[in-house]
Amino acid sequence: MTNYIGLIIIILLLILQNCYDLSLGKYLAQHYPNEWQKLTQNSLDGTAHANLAASFENGFFATIDDSKVTVFKPLK
């Protein structure tokens, strides 16, 4: 059982990170619908979350002064 404690903690952290990412995506879609629409348009028909990391580094979301956006730091 002690061998699985680390695995359980890692899985819980990944679930929490995923929940936070989804809530941030909903927040951005509500408050910045034009920019979110631009992120969702890609050639692979994927989600906007793939383009969101690039936008945080050097795109629109890197330039805005929103408390929820500035606190978010993607897990690498």
DSSP file (Angstrom, degrees, kcal/mol; ACC not computed):
  #  RESIDUE AA STRUCTURE BP1 BP2  ACC     N-H-->O    O-->H-N    N-H-->O    O-->H-N    TCO  KAPPA ALPHA  PHI   PSI    X-CA   Y-CA   Z-CA
    1    1 A M    >>        0   0    0      0, 0.0     3,-1.1     0, 0.0     4,-0.5   0.000 360.0 360.0 360.0 -36.9    0.0    0.0    0.0
    2    2 A T  H >>  +     0   0    0      1,-0.3     3,-0.6     2,-0.2     4,-0.5   0.772 360.0  62.7 -66.7 -23.2    2.8    2.4    0.8
    3    3 A N  H 34 S+     0   0    0      1,-0.2     4,-0.5     2,-0.1    -1,-0.3   0.782 102.8  49.8 -69.6 -25.6    4.1    1.9   -2.8
    4    4 A Y  H <> S+     0   0    0     -3,-1.1     4,-2.5     1,-0.2    -1,-0.2   0.529  86.3  84.4 -92.9  -6.5    0.9    3.4   -4.2
    5    5 A I  H <X S+     0   0    0     -3,-0.6     4,-2.2    -4,-0.5    -1,-0.2   0.923  92.9  46.8 -63.6 -44.5    0.8    6.6   -2.0
    6    6 A G  H  X S+     0   0    0     -4,-0.5     4,-2.3     2,-0.2    -1,-0.2   0.903 112.8  49.9 -62.7 -41.8    3.1    8.5   -4.4
    7    7 A L  H  > S+     0   0    0     -4,-0.5     4,-2.3     2,-0.2    -2,-0.2   0.897 110.4  50.0 -63.8 -41.3    1.1    7.3   -7.4
    8    8 A I  H  X S+     0   0    0     -4,-2.5     4,-2.3     2,-0.2    -2,-0.2   0.897 110.5  50.0 -65.1 -40.8   -2.2    8.4   -5.8
    9    9 A I  H  X S+     0   0    0     -4,-2.2     4,-2.3     2,-0.2    -2,-0.2   0.913 110.9  49.2 -64.4 -42.9   -0.8   11.8   -5.0
   10   10 A I  H  X S+     0   0    0     -4,-2.3     4,-2.2     2,-0.2    -2,-0.2   0.912 111.3  49.1 -63.2 -42.9    0.4   12.3   -8.5
   11   11 A I  H  X S+     0   0    0     -4,-2.3     4,-2.1     1,-0.2    -2,-0.2   0.907 111.0  50.1 -64.3 -41.6   -3.0   11.3  -10.0
   12   12 A L  H  X S+     0   0    0     -4,-2.3     4,-2.4     1,-0.2    -1,-0.2   0.894 110.2  50.2 -63.9 -39.7   -4.8   13.7   -7.6
   13   13 A L  H  X S+     0   0    0     -4,-2.3     4,-2.4     2,-0.2    -2,-0.2   0.891 110.1  50.2 -65.4 -39.2   -2.5   16.5   -8.6
   14   14 A L  H  X S+     0   0    0     -4,-2.2     4,-2.2     2,-0.2    -2,-0.2   0.887 110.5  49.8 -65.6 -38.1   -3.1   15.8  -12.3
   15   15 A I  H  X S+     0   0    0     -4,-2.1     4,-2.3     2,-0.2    -2,-0.2   0.918 111.8  48.1 -65.9 -43.1   -6.8   15.8  -11.7
   16   16 A L  H  X S+     0   0    0     -4,-2.4     4,-2.2     2,-0.2    -2,-0.2   0.901 111.6  50.0 -64.0 -40.6   -6.6   19.1   -9.9
   17   17 A Q  H  X S+     0   0    0     -4,-2.4     4,-2.4     2,-0.2    -1,-0.2   0.904 110.8  49.7 -63.8 -41.4   -4.5   20.6  -12.6
   18   18 A N  H  X S+     0   0    0     -4,-2.2     4,-2.3     2,-0.2    -2,-0.2   0.907 110.3  49.9 -65.2 -41.9   -6.9   19.5  -15.3
   19   19 A C  H  X S+     0   0    0     -4,-2.3     4,-2.3     1,-0.2    -1,-0.2   0.904 111.9  48.6 -62.6 -41.3   -9.9   20.9  -13.4
   20   20 A Y  H  X S+     0   0    0     -4,-2.2     4,-2.2     2,-0.2    -2,-0.2   0.897 110.3  51.2 -66.5 -40.2   -8.0   24.2  -13.0
   21   21 A D  H  X S+     0   0    0     -4,-2.4     4,-2.2     2,-0.2    -2,-0.2   0.910 111.1  48.2 -62.0 -42.9   -7.2   24.3  -16.7
   22   22 A L  H  X S+     0   0    0     -4,-2.3     4,-2.1     2,-0.2    -2,-0.2   0.901 111.7  48.9 -66.4 -40.5  -10.8   23.7  -17.7
   23   23 A S  H  X S+     0   0    0     -4,-2.3     4,-2.1     2,-0.2    -1,-0.2   0.879 111.1  50.4 -67.5 -35.9  -12.1   26.4  -15.3
   24   24 A L  H  X S+     0   0    0     -4,-2.2     4,-2.7     2,-0.2    -2,-0.2   0.896 108.6  52.8 -66.7 -39.4   -9.5   28.8  -16.7
   25   25 A G  H  X S+     0   0    0     -4,-2.2     4,-2.2     1,-0.2    -2,-0.2   0.903 109.9  47.7 -61.5 -41.9  -10.6   27.9  -20.3
   26   26 A K  H  X S+     0   0    0     -4,-2.1     4,-1.8     2,-0.2    -1,-0.2   0.899 111.7  51.0 -64.7 -40.6  -14.3   28.7  -19.4
   27   27 A Y  H  X S+     0   0    0     -4,-2.1     4,-2.5     1,-0.2     5,-0.3   0.931 112.1  45.8 -62.6 -46.3  -13.2   32.0  -17.8
   28   28 A L  H  X S+     0   0    0     -4,-2.7     4,-2.5     1,-0.2     8,-0.3   0.878 110.6  53.7 -66.4 -37.3  -11.3   33.1  -20.8
   29   29 A A  H  < S+     0   0    0     -4,-2.2    -1,-0.2    -5,-0.2    -2,-0.2   0.849 113.8  43.2 -65.6 -33.6  -14.1   32.0  -23.2
   30   30 A Q  H  < S+     0   0    0     -4,-1.8    -2,-0.2    -5,-0.1    -1,-0.2   0.890 123.6  33.4 -78.0 -40.6  -16.5   34.2  -21.2
   31   31 A H  H  < S+     0   0    0     -4,-2.5    -2,-0.2     1,-0.2    -3,-0.2   0.757 131.2  28.3 -91.5 -25.6  -14.4   37.2  -20.7
   32   32 A Y     X  +     0   0    0     -4,-2.5     4,-2.2    -5,-0.3    -1,-0.2  -0.547  67.4 159.4-132.4  67.5  -12.4   37.2  -24.0
   33   33 A P  H  > S+     0   0    0      0, 0.0     4,-2.1     0, 0.0     5,-0.1   0.841  72.7  53.5 -65.8 -34.0  -14.6   35.5  -26.6
   34   34 A N  H  > S+     0   0    0      2,-0.2     4,-1.8     1,-0.2     5,-0.1   0.944 113.2  41.9 -66.4 -46.4  -12.9   37.0  -29.6
   35   35 A E  H  > S+     0   0    0      1,-0.2     4,-1.9     2,-0.2    -1,-0.2   0.876 113.7  53.0 -67.8 -36.5   -9.4   35.8  -28.6
   36   36 A W  H  X S+     0   0    0     -4,-2.2     4,-1.8    -8,-0.3    -1,-0.2   0.888 107.0  52.9 -65.4 -37.5  -10.8   32.4  -27.4
   37   37 A Q  H  X S+     0   0    0     -4,-2.1     4,-0.9     1,-0.2    -1,-0.2   0.894 107.5  51.5 -63.8 -39.4  -12.4   32.0  -30.9
   38   38 A K  H  < S+     0   0    0     -4,-1.8     3,-0.4     1,-0.2    -1,-0.2   0.881 109.7  50.2 -63.9 -37.4   -9.1   32.7  -32.5
   39   39 A L  H  < S+     0   0    0     -4,-1.9    -1,-0.2     1,-0.2    12,-0.2   0.836 106.9  54.3 -70.2 -31.4   -7.5   30.0  -30.3
   40   40 A T  H  < S+     0   0    0     -4,-1.8     2,-1.0    -5,-0.1    -1,-0.2   0.673  89.6  86.2 -78.6 -15.3  -10.1   27.4  -31.1
   41   41 A Q     <  +     0   0    0     -4,-0.9     2,-0.3    -3,-0.4    -1,-0.1  -0.749  57.5 137.3 -89.4 102.6   -9.6   27.8  -34.9
   42   42 A N    >   -     0   0    0     -2,-1.0     3,-1.1     4,-0.2    -3,-0.0  -0.945  61.5-114.2-140.1 164.7   -6.8   25.5  -35.9
   43   43 A S  T 3  S+     0   0    0     -2,-0.3    -2,-0.0     1,-0.2    -1,-0.0   0.668 109.8  56.9 -75.5 -16.8   -6.1   23.1  -38.7
   44   44 A L  T 3  S-     0   0    0      3,-0.1    -1,-0.2     0, 0.0     3,-0.1   0.406 101.9-125.1 -95.9   3.3   -6.1   19.9  -36.6
   45   45 A D    <   +     0   0    0     -3,-1.1    -2,-0.1     1,-0.1    -4,-0.1   0.835  64.5 139.1  55.3  35.6   -9.6   20.4  -35.1
   46   46 A G        -     0   0    0      1,-0.2    -4,-0.2     2,-0.0     2,-0.2  -0.098  56.7 -75.2 -91.8-164.8   -8.2   20.1  -31.7
   47   47 A T    >   -     0   0    0      1,-0.1     3,-0.9    -3,-0.1     4,-0.4  -0.470  34.1-115.3 -92.4 167.3   -8.9   22.1  -28.6
   48   48 A A  T >> S+     0   0    0      1,-0.2     4,-1.3     2,-0.2     3,-0.6   0.653 103.1  81.0 -74.3 -15.2   -7.8   25.6  -27.8
   49   49 A H  H 3> S+     0   0    0      1,-0.2     4,-0.8     2,-0.2    -1,-0.2   0.772  84.9  59.5 -66.6 -24.5   -5.7   24.4  -24.9
   50   50 A A  H <4 S+     0   0    0     -3,-0.9     4,-0.5     1,-0.2    -1,-0.2   0.884 112.4  38.4 -69.0 -36.9   -2.9   23.4  -27.2
   51   51 A N  H <> S+     0   0    0     -3,-0.6     4,-1.8    -4,-0.4    -2,-0.2   0.621 100.8  77.4 -85.9 -14.1   -2.7   27.0  -28.4
   52   52 A L  H  X S+     0   0    0     -4,-1.3     4,-1.9     1,-0.2    -1,-0.2   0.871  88.8  54.8 -66.9 -37.8   -3.2   28.5  -25.0
   53   53 A A  H  X S+     0   0    0     -4,-0.8     4,-1.3     1,-0.2    -1,-0.2   0.900 109.1  48.1 -63.4 -40.4    0.3   27.8  -23.8
   54   54 A A  H  > S+     0   0    0     -4,-0.5     4,-2.4     1,-0.2     5,-0.4   0.868 109.7  52.9 -67.6 -35.7    1.8   29.7  -26.7
   55   55 A S  H  X S+     0   0    0     -4,-1.8     4,-1.5     1,-0.2     7,-0.9   0.835 106.8  52.8 -69.5 -31.6   -0.6   32.6  -26.1
   56   56 A F  H  < S+     0   0    0     -4,-1.9    -1,-0.2     5,-0.2    -2,-0.2   0.813 112.2  46.6 -70.6 -29.4    0.5   32.8  -22.5
   57   57 A E  H  < S-     0   0    0     -4,-1.3    -2,-0.2    -5,-0.2    -1,-0.1   0.941 141.9 -15.5 -79.5 -48.7    4.1   33.0  -23.5
   58   58 A N  H  < S+     0   0    0     -4,-2.4    -3,-0.2    -5,-0.1    -2,-0.2   0.195 112.4  84.4-146.2  21.5    4.0   35.6  -26.3
   59   59 A G  S >X S-     0   0    0     -4,-1.5     3,-0.9    -5,-0.4     4,-0.5  -0.142  95.8 -61.5-109.1-154.8    0.4   36.1  -27.4
   60   60 A F  H >> S+     0   0    0      1,-0.2     3,-1.5     2,-0.2     4,-0.9   0.892 127.8  54.9 -61.4 -43.7   -2.6   38.1  -26.4
   61   61 A F  H 34 S+     0   0    0      1,-0.3    -1,-0.2     2,-0.2     5,-0.2   0.643 100.5  61.3 -72.2 -12.4   -2.9   36.6  -22.9
   62   62 A A  H <4 S+     0   0    0     -7,-0.9    -1,-0.3    -3,-0.9    -2,-0.2   0.682 106.8  46.7 -79.8 -18.2    0.7   37.5  -22.1
   63   63 A T  H << S+     0   0    0     -3,-1.5    -2,-0.2    -4,-0.5    -1,-0.2   0.645  91.8  92.0 -99.4 -16.8   -0.1   41.2  -22.6
   64   64 A I     <  -     0   0    0     -4,-0.9     2,-0.6     1,-0.1    -3,-0.0  -0.431  67.9-137.5 -83.2 156.7   -3.3   41.5  -20.6
   65   65 A D        +     0   0    0     -2,-0.1     2,-0.5     4,-0.0    -1,-0.1  -0.650  47.7 142.9-112.0  72.9   -3.5   42.5  -16.9
   66   66 A D     >  -     0   0    0     -2,-0.6     4,-2.7    -5,-0.2     5,-0.3  -0.947  48.6-139.6-114.7 131.3   -6.1   40.2  -15.6
   67   67 A S  H  > S+     0   0    0     -2,-0.5     4,-1.4     1,-0.2     5,-0.1   0.875 102.2  48.2 -61.7 -38.7   -5.6   38.8  -12.1
   68   68 A K  H  > S+     0   0    0      1,-0.2     4,-0.9     2,-0.2    -1,-0.2   0.854 114.4  46.4 -71.1 -33.2   -6.8   35.3  -13.0
   69   69 A V  H  4 S+     0   0    0     -3,-0.2    -2,-0.2     2,-0.2    -1,-0.2   0.889 111.1  50.5 -75.9 -40.2   -4.6   35.1  -16.1
   70   70 A T  H  < S+     0   0    0     -4,-2.7    -2,-0.2     1,-0.2    -1,-0.2   0.794 108.8  52.7 -71.1 -25.9   -1.4   36.4  -14.4
   71   71 A V  H  < S+     0   0    0     -4,-1.4     2,-0.2    -5,-0.3    -1,-0.2   0.809  88.7  96.1 -76.8 -29.1   -1.7   33.9  -11.6
   72   72 A F     <  +     0   0    0     -4,-0.9   -51,-0.0    -3,-0.2    -4,-0.0  -0.434  49.8 178.7 -68.0 127.5   -2.0   30.9  -13.9
   73   73 A K        -     0   0    0     -2,-0.2     3,-0.0     0, 0.0    -3,-0.0  -0.963  27.6-126.2-129.1 114.2    1.3   29.2  -14.5
   74   74 A P        -     0   0    0      0, 0.0     2,-0.5     0, 0.0   -57,-0.0  -0.256  23.0-115.2 -63.1 144.1    1.1   26.2  -16.8
   75   75 A L              0   0    0      1,-0.1     0, 0.0   -58,-0.1     0, 0.0  -0.666 360.0 360.0 -78.3 124.3    2.6   22.9  -15.5
   76   76 A K              0   0    0     -2,-0.5    -1,-0.1    -3,-0.0     0, 0.0   0.396 360.0 360.0-110.6 360.0    5.6   21.9  -17.6
